[in-house]
Amino acid sequence: MDFFLFNIFWVVLSSLIGFCILRKHILLALLSLESCNLGLFLAIIFYLSFYYSESYLYLVFLIFVVCEGVLGLCLLVSFMRGRGNDYVYGLEMLC
């Protein structure tokens, strides 16, 4: 049980560190956020399986994660069509 919690913590922490390090590319930042969401989803499953029996919270969290992913990919596609690359430093030119 402690090993499982440690692995969940490690997934979330490594994805947040990856998000901070790989922030130059939008696609890599989105992948890091998705892995963080996966770790949080596992933590929610682990927590709710011991304390509560409702399963609708899983679905609500997954709906928010899917909406975040779709919105991020839509912004990535529109940005790549306009600029030709996915570098974040190109966002400063838009302002």
DOBAKOL-608591 format. One line per 4 residues: their letters; for each residue x, y, z of N, C-alpha, C. Coordinates in steps of 0.001 Angstrom, whole numbers, padded with zeros to 6 digits. Example, Ala and Ser with C-alpha at 12.3 -4.5 7.8 and 13.67 -1.06 7.14 Angstrom:
<pts>
AS> 013190:-005690:007800:012300:-004500:007800:013200:-003300:007800; 012850:-002250:007080:013670:-001060:007140:012900:000030:007870;
</pts>
This chain:
<pts>
MDFF> 000827:-001191:000000:000000:000000:000000:000871:001253:000000; 001894:001281:000830:002773:002445:000849:003563:002556:-000439; 003932:001417:-001010:004665:001425:-002267:003799:001983:-003390; 002508:001642:-003389:001587:002152:-004396:001423:003660:-004269;
LFNI> 001280:004156:-003055:001178:005605:-002840:002459:006319:-003240; 003593:005704:-002972:004870:006284:-003374:004970:006363:-004891; 004503:005335:-005589:004527:005362:-007054:003607:006439:-007613; 002445:006608:-007020:001535:007667:-007469:002162:009032:-007242;
FWVV> 002752:009220:-006069:003425:010484:-005781:004567:010717:-006760; 005309:009673:-007092:006430:009795:-008017:005954:010159:-009423; 004841:009599:-009878:004298:009923:-011200:003891:011386:-011258; 003191:011855:-010241:002745:013251:-010225:003935:014198:-010133;
LSSL> 004882:013891:-009270:006046:014757:-009099:006920:014789:-010348; 007156:013647:-010961:007993:013629:-012161:007317:014323:-013334; 006000:014231:-013428:005315:014932:-014512:005315:016441:-014284; 005225:016884:-013037:005310:018321:-012770:006718:018852:-013022;
IGFC> 007731:018067:-012677:009107:018467:-012983:009317:018495:-014491; 008785:017500:-015186:008865:017490:-016646:008149:018671:-017267; 007036:019062:-016676:006314:020232:-017183:007149:021499:-017019; 007856:021611:-015911:008700:022790:-015686:009922:022793:-016591;
ILRK> 010490:021629:-016847:011700:021557:-017667:011373:021659:-019152; 010328:020998:-019603:009996:020914:-021023:008941:021930:-021420; 009030:023119:-020918:007986:024105:-021189:008184:024848:-022501; 009235:024535:-023261:009451:025223:-024530:008527:024711:-025622;
HILL> 008156:023446:-025543:007255:022856:-026527:005876:022677:-025908; 004868:023090:-026648:003503:022980:-026138:003078:021518:-026057; 003468:020708:-027043:003061:019307:-027051:003652:018545:-025869; 004911:018781:-025554:005526:018110:-024407:004918:018583:-023091;
ALLS> 004537:019850:-023034:003869:020352:-021832:002500:019692:-021662; 001781:019510:-022763:000481:018843:-022682:000627:017380:-022270; 001652:016707:-022777:001885:015318:-022373:002240:015219:-020893; 002999:016177:-020402:003330:016182:-018974:002086:016416:-018124;
LESC> 001220:017306:-018574:-000024:017533:-017835:-000929:016303:-017856; -000945:015587:-018976:-001767:014379:-019047:-001231:013287:-018127; 000084:013164:-018027:000626:012165:-017101:000364:012572:-015647; 000365:013861:-015371:000005:014331:-014031:-001460:014011:-013739;
NLGL> -002312:014202:-014726:-003723:013860:-014551:-003912:012362:-014342; -003108:011553:-015010:-003189:010108:-014807:-002810:009733:-013378; -001759:010352:-012858:-001377:010097:-011472:-002438:010551:-010489; -003031:011705:-010750:-004106:012183:-009875:-005337:011289:-009960;
FLAI> -005603:010760:-011148:-006723:009835:-011306:-006487:008558:-010500; -005266:008049:-010538:-004949:006867:-009733:-005065:007161:-008243; -004665:008363:-007840:-004793:008739:-006432:-006258:008842:-006022; -007091:009378:-006900:-008522:009476:-006600:-009137:008085:-006492;
IFYL> -008774:007198:-007400:-009289:005826:-007333:-008854:005159:-006034; -007592:005329:-005687:-007065:004712:-004468:-007760:005264:-003232; -007947:006567:-003178:-008576:007192:-002015:-010046:006806:-001902; -010771:006898:-003000:-012205:006635:-002938:-012525:005160:-002771;
SFYY> -011626:004285:-003191:-011911:002863:-003012:-011840:002452:-001542; -011071:003185:-000745:-010983:002850:000672:-012023:003568:001520; -012425:004759:001117:-013285:005556:001980:-014721:005684:001485; -014919:005726:000189:-016262:005903:-000359:-016514:004840:-001416;
SESY> -017760:004654:-001726:-018084:003667:-002751:-018695:004304:-003998; -018758:005622:-004056:-019323:006270:-005227:-018311:006230:-006365; -018802:005936:-007538:-017899:005876:-008684:-018143:007013:-009668; -019092:007875:-009410:-019354:008957:-010342:-018260:010020:-010304;
LYLV> -017516:010120:-009208:-016420:011081:-009142:-015319:010736:-010127; -015110:009452:-010390:-014142:009044:-011402:-014523:009628:-012756; -015791:009487:-013084:-016257:009952:-014385:-016194:011466:-014505; -016516:012174:-013452:-016444:013638:-013483:-015010:014089:-013695;
FLIF> -014075:013467:-012995:-012667:013820:-013171:-012200:013493:-014583; -012588:012340:-015102:-012185:011979:-016459:-012785:012909:-017499; -013993:013387:-017276:-014602:014344:-018205:-013805:015638:-018229; -013396:016123:-017063:-012578:017335:-017021:-011217:017121:-017671;
VVCE> -010631:015955:-017478:-009327:015661:-018084:-009444:015603:-019603; -010492:014988:-020099:-010685:014902:-021547:-010934:016285:-022135; -011734:017094:-021473:-011982:018457:-021959:-010705:019282:-021966; -009869:019118:-020954:-008587:019830:-020909:-007678:019380:-022035;
GVLG> -007655:018086:-022309:-006825:017568:-023389:-007292:018031:-024756; -008590:018023:-024973:-009133:018471:-026256:-008877:019955:-026464; -009070:020747:-025446:-008815:022182:-025555:-007342:022457:-025828; -006452:021737:-025150:-005024:021913:-025383:-004617:021517:-026786;
LCLL> -005160:020411:-027296:-004819:019996:-028654:-005394:020939:-029699; -006577:021490:-029445:-007139:022480:-030377:-006270:023730:-030426; -005810:024187:-029285:-004907:025338:-029267:-003585:025016:-029945; -003091:023808:-029763:-001844:023399:-030406:-001986:023370:-031918;
VSFM> -003075:022809:-032424:-003286:022743:-033869:-003444:024129:-034460; -004208:024986:-033812:-004385:026340:-034343:-003086:027132:-034285; -002300:026925:-033254:-001020:027621:-033151:-000036:027111:-034196; -000028:025804:-034443:000886:025256:-035440:000482:025642:-036852;
RGRG> -000796:025806:-037111:-001219:026267:-038436:-000808:027711:-038671; -000839:028499:-037632:-000484:029906:-037778:001005:030166:-037778; 001769:029448:-036964:003202:029711:-036796:004099:028672:-037444; 003659:027446:-037551:004469:026414:-038167:005289:025595:-037193;
NDYV> 005317:025936:-035930:006019:025139:-034920:005260:025240:-033604; 005735:024485:-032628:005036:024474:-031340:005885:025051:-030219; 006778:025941:-030556:007609:026571:-029528:006813:027633:-028777; 007009:027694:-027484:006260:028633:-026655:006754:030054:-026855;
YGLE> 008032:030222:-027211:008539:031584:-027360:007849:032310:-028503; 007204:031589:-029385:006423:032222:-030439:005140:032844:-029925; 004707:032443:-028737:003500:033025:-028153:003709:034474:-027750; 004941:034842:-027448:005220:036218:-027053:005039:037179:-028222;
MLC> 005167:036680:-029432:004977:037524:-030610:003511:037852:-030844; 002615:037045:-030296:001192:037266:-030510:000672:038483:-029761; 001308:038848:-028666:000835:039967:-027846:001193:041304:-028458;
</pts>
